Every structure is written in structure tokens, then in C-alpha cells.
Amino acid sequence: MSQGKTLILNWEKTLKIESSGFSILSVLTDMLNETQTRISHHNLSPSLAKEFHHPIFKSLSLERLTSKDHFQETPTSINMCIDGGFSPVFNIRFAEKFSFLSDKNIFHSQLILNELLQNATDHSGSERYYLYAEIKHDQLYLGVLDSGIGIPSKMSQKYNQPNDETYIEHSFKEGVSTRRLRTGGYGLYHTFGIVKNYEGNLVVLSHNGGIRRYFAQRKVVRLKLKNTLKGTWCFLNIKVGES
């Protein structure tokens, strides 16, 4: 997205927008506003635009949106935007909406969301944070996205790694932190451990790299992104009822 340019979104192959996609659209709308980039929708079906009431479908030139504009709740999902610093509001709504989950599922999910949001507010420098939770079949999907400095840029201030993928992978280790005066380095480490115990999946994208961990298959995929990503996007899923 560049000043005075137009971003083209081609929806030709899109049949449905998941909660993770809704959060990505929320990040995009705020970036569009910051850079004064116009948007053009190609092959957008009326049914898709109607089903998902996201502001990105309503205008070619987006005004500054409030956090409430980014809110969406369906019978199986929550999407929320949080302004400023750390806030427990998403975790509270999560516990209310998904109260049918086991105490262990709720505790672990809230811990993940808490750690990821705290990490983002402490280190990213982003003005906003985008969270989602969704239940599909026997899987619980969670995510926290920001448009801040990004893990590799922040980590490079203290550590030396060969590329963005290894910076992200290094951030999963216990005690790895960019803090100078007090201990830290447990946000992504705890998230990594919980998802691993559930044999779930974890995806972290930041700057020019990404890591996909498929714990059930013991598989790691290191990604080089085609375009630079401003911020850090964390996506994960775990099986409901297991630990």
C-alpha cells in the first residue's frame, strides 16, 4: 500500500471469510486509512459482501474507523479491535460466549490470548490490536494481529540471526526478550508450549518471514513472504476438549 495508490482485492476464488480473514481485513482498513490508499474490489459477489458486514466492503476510500467498527460476533465467533494498551475485555467476552468449553480449554485459551496481547502491547508499538476466536467442528481458532514494528526488527536490536524466519523461531525460546532491565521472554514461549501440548497448529508471520508449526505431524515450515508485512500476525488452532 502506497500513498495515493489503489489496492486491488480480487475476490474471485473467495467463498467464505473466516474470523482470521476478518481480522486481516481490519488490519488492512486501518493501513489504508494511514496511507490514504484507495481500494478497488474485483469479482466481489453481493452475497459475500452482505454476509460479512466489514467496513472494507462499504467504501472505496475509508475514513478513520473506531474500534467498534471492527467488531463482529456470530454464533460461533468473535472479532474485536482493542485501542491502546492491554485490555482484558476480549478474554471476558470469550469466557461468556464459550462457557460450554471445559475449564481447561477456557484457561489455556485466555492464557494464550493474554500472553500474545501483552507481547504486542509491550513490544510492537502498534496503536491497535485485532483479536479473534472461532469454533469450527472440534477446533478452536485463536489469533492476535498488530501492525507494529514486527518481531525481526525488534529482536535485531539485541540478537543476531541470519533471517526473519530464524528471528521468529528464536522468539519461541524461554527467556528470549528484548527487555534490558527486567526479565521477560515468556509470551511466545508459553503460547508455543500450550499449542504443542494440544498437538495443534501455530503460524506466526512478521516482516519478511514466517513459521508454521504442525505439532501433531512434528512438522516445521519456514516461510519467506512475497511482500513485507507490517507488524506481527499470530494464528493458532487447538482441538477442543484435549490438552
Buried (B, 14 or more C-beta within 10 A) or exposed (E): BEEEEEBEBEBEEEEEBBBBBBBBBBBBBBBBBBBEBBBEBEEBEEEBBEEBEBBBBEEEEBEEBEBEBBEBEEEEBBBBBBEEEEBEEBBEBBBEBBEEBEEEBBBBBBBBBBBBBBBBBBBBBBEBBBBBBBBEEEEBBBBBBBBBBBBBBBBBEEBEBEBBBBBBBBBBEEEBBBEEEEEBBBBBBBBBEBBBEBBBBBBBBBBBBBBBBBBEEEEEEBBEBEEEBBBBBBBBBBBBEEE
